[in-house]
Amino acid sequence: MKLLKICLISLLFVSCSTVQTIRPKTVRSTAPSVDASTPKEYKSNTSGVISLTRDKDGLVVNAVITPDAKNYYNFLVTKYGNQISPPLKVGDGLGDTKDVYGNYLYTIDTPHLVYFQQMSLWNKSNRPLK
């Protein structure tokens, strides 16, 4: 009987100690996504980023993005914008531009480009809404 109690206690200990911690899914992109709204003058597998504008020190000032990238950014703002401080509103950090080919594109400033990347990672990892 004593041996049975020891076996049961050992079994209980082992079963409780093997509980695994649930971790969020890790997002690893292997290649840029194709953006269907990319003008024909540019490569389409740029994830919607046409170009980066840098200052004299080489720091990114803003990015030129496609209409689909702008729409995705605004979608993410509606989904996760309240999880950033101060909260984001649709259109924050965006501007209109026209390239040398006459294509209508958008600019996004550096802070909002960083928020865009963060919210995209949250979306890909199925981060729950707060």
Secondary structure, 3 states (H helix, E strand, C coil): CHHHHHHHHHHHHHHHHCCCCCCCCCCCCCCCCCCCCCCCCCCCCCCCEEEEEECCCCCEEEEEECHHHHHHHHHHHHHHHHHCCCCCCCCCCEEEEECCCCCEEEEEEHHHHHHHHHHHHHHHCCCCCC
